Amino acid sequence: MIGRLVGTLAEKSPPQLLVDVAGVGYEVDVPMSTFYNLPGLGERVALLTHFVVREDAQILFGFLTHEERATFRLLVKISGVGPRTALAILSGLSVDELARAVAHQESGRLIKVPGIGKKTAERLLLELKGKLGDAVVAPASVANPAQADILQALVALGYSDREAAAALKALPADVGVSDGIKLALKALAR
């Protein structure tokens, strides 16, 4: 699976990008929230990705933040919500707006997203209730790629996102991945 791309932004045509990684051009579909925050053409870009393989296509979706990718992955797990619909939701609402809509059970905010009807909006509110806040980590808690790796390792070991984020905050900002995991595990063991 392709989890991350770092390369040169070769083309931008909403919602698709072409990222040149060592001479190989990857077509990546991104939500508009990511698209608006991209650097200029010819500049370096780093995208977290989600790779979808279907019988008729292989599609790469890209995101600038861990929060967007985590939310995208939650959305595509919901029955009736495919990758394109999840991309439309993230293009129409920020992760925070979606979390607020779910927390306050505001189906009206979701219905405003193209392609989302009343029944889909209600299903989204029901399925995401209680899940969205746990899956989305505050952007301030992940300051660099090493911290993101530490966070993922802790979650893979069975700690909740909140526990992992709390342990991450106690670590020095410049800690390496292996040392960070060891320190975080010691803090969580207390």
C-alpha positions in Angstrom: 0.0 0.0 0.0 1.2 3.5 -0.7 1.0 5.5 2.5 2.8 8.7 1.7 4.2 10.6 -1.3 6.9 13.2 -1.2 7.8 14.8 -4.5 7.3 17.8 -6.8 3.9 19.1 -7.6 3.7 18.8 -11.4 0.0 19.6 -12.2 -3.0 20.8 -10.3 -6.5 20.4 -11.8 -9.2 20.2 -9.0 -9.6 17.7 -7.5 -6.7 15.9 -9.0 -2.9 16.4 -8.7 0.1 15.0 -10.5 3.0 14.5 -8.1 6.4 13.6 -9.6 8.3 11.3 -7.3 11.7 10.5 -8.7 10.5 10.6 -12.2 7.3 8.7 -11.6 4.1 10.8 -11.9 1.3 9.8 -9.4 -2.2 11.0 -10.0 -3.8 11.8 -6.7 -7.3 12.9 -5.9 -7.5 15.3 -3.0 -10.3 17.1 -1.1 -10.6 20.8 -1.7 -9.4 21.6 1.8 -6.1 20.0 0.8 -6.1 21.5 -2.7 -6.4 25.1 -1.4 -3.4 24.6 0.9 -1.0 23.1 -1.7 2.3 24.8 -2.6 2.8 26.2 -6.1 3.6 24.1 -9.2 7.2 22.9 -9.2 7.5 23.0 -5.4 8.0 20.1 -3.0 4.8 18.5 -1.6 4.2 15.7 1.0 0.9 14.0 1.0 -0.5 11.2 3.2 -2.3 8.8 1.0 -5.1 6.2 1.0 -4.9 3.6 -1.9 -8.1 2.1 -3.2 -8.0 -0.9 -5.4 -11.2 -1.8 -7.2 -11.9 -4.3 -10.0 -11.9 -1.5 -12.6 -9.5 1.1 -11.1 -6.7 1.8 -8.7 -7.1 5.3 -7.1 -4.8 7.2 -4.9 -6.3 9.8 -2.5 -4.1 12.4 -0.8 -4.3 14.5 2.3 -2.1 17.1 3.9 -3.0 16.1 7.5 -3.4 13.0 9.5 -6.9 14.2 10.6 -8.2 14.4 7.1 -6.9 10.9 6.2 -8.3 9.4 9.5 -11.7 11.0 8.8 -11.7 9.8 5.2 -11.0 6.3 6.4 -13.8 6.4 8.9 -16.2 7.7 6.2 -15.4 5.0 3.7 -16.2 2.3 6.3 -19.8 3.5 6.4 -22.2 1.5 4.3 -23.2 3.5 1.2 -20.3 6.0 1.4 -17.6 5.4 -1.1 -14.3 7.2 -1.6 -15.8 9.8 -3.9 -18.6 10.6 -1.4 -16.0 10.8 1.4 -13.9 13.2 -0.7 -17.0 15.3 -1.4 -17.8 15.5 2.3 -14.2 16.6 3.2 -14.3 19.1 0.3 -17.6 20.6 1.7 -16.8 20.5 5.4 -13.6 20.7 7.4 -12.8 17.9 9.8 -13.7 20.3 12.7 -17.0 21.2 11.0 -17.9 17.6 10.4 -17.1 16.8 14.1 -19.3 19.6 15.3 -22.1 18.5 13.0 -21.9 15.0 14.3 -21.6 16.2 17.9 -24.7 18.4 17.6 -26.5 15.9 15.2 -27.0 18.6 12.5 -28.0 16.8 9.4 -28.7 20.1 7.7 -25.0 20.8 7.4 -24.3 17.5 5.8 -27.2 17.8 3.3 -25.5 21.0 1.9 -22.7 18.8 0.6 -23.4 17.8 -3.0 -24.4 14.1 -3.3 -25.5 13.8 0.3 -29.2 13.3 0.8 -31.3 13.2 4.0 -31.0 9.5 4.5 -27.2 9.4 3.9 -26.8 12.4 6.3 -28.8 10.6 9.0 -26.7 7.4 8.5 -23.5 9.4 8.7 -24.6 11.1 12.0 -25.6 7.7 13.5 -22.4 5.9 12.3 -20.0 8.6 13.3 -21.4 9.4 16.7 -18.8 8.9 19.3 -16.2 7.8 16.7 -15.1 11.0 15.0 -13.6 12.6 18.1 -11.6 9.5 19.0 -10.2 9.1 15.5 -9.2 12.7 15.0 -6.2 13.9 16.8 -5.7 17.7 17.4 -3.3 19.1 14.8 -1.2 20.7 17.6 -0.4 17.2 19.0 1.4 16.1 15.9 4.2 18.6 15.3 6.5 16.5 13.0 6.7 13.2 11.2 8.5 11.5 14.1 5.7 12.3 16.4 3.2 11.1 13.9 5.0 7.8 13.7 5.1 7.5 17.5 1.4 8.2 17.7 0.6 5.5 15.1 2.8 3.0 16.9 1.0 3.6 20.2 -2.4 3.2 18.5 -1.2 0.0 16.8 -0.2 -1.3 20.3 -3.8 -0.9 21.4 -3.8 2.5 23.2 -6.7 4.8 22.4 -6.0 7.9 20.3 -6.6 10.1 23.4 -4.1 8.1 25.5 -1.5 8.2 22.7 -2.0 11.9 22.2 -1.6 12.6 25.9 1.6 10.6 26.0 2.9 12.4 22.9 2.4 15.8 24.6 4.8 14.8 27.4 7.6 14.0 25.0 10.4 16.4 24.0 9.7 18.0 20.6 13.0 16.7 19.1 12.7 13.1 20.2 13.4 10.3 17.7 10.8 7.6 16.9 12.3 4.7 18.8 13.2 6.8 21.9 9.8 8.5 21.7 8.0 5.2 21.7 10.0 3.9 24.7 9.4 7.1 26.7 5.7 7.1 25.8 5.3 3.5 26.8 6.9 4.3 30.2 4.6 7.2 30.7 1.5 5.1 29.8 2.6 2.3 32.1 2.3 4.6 35.2 
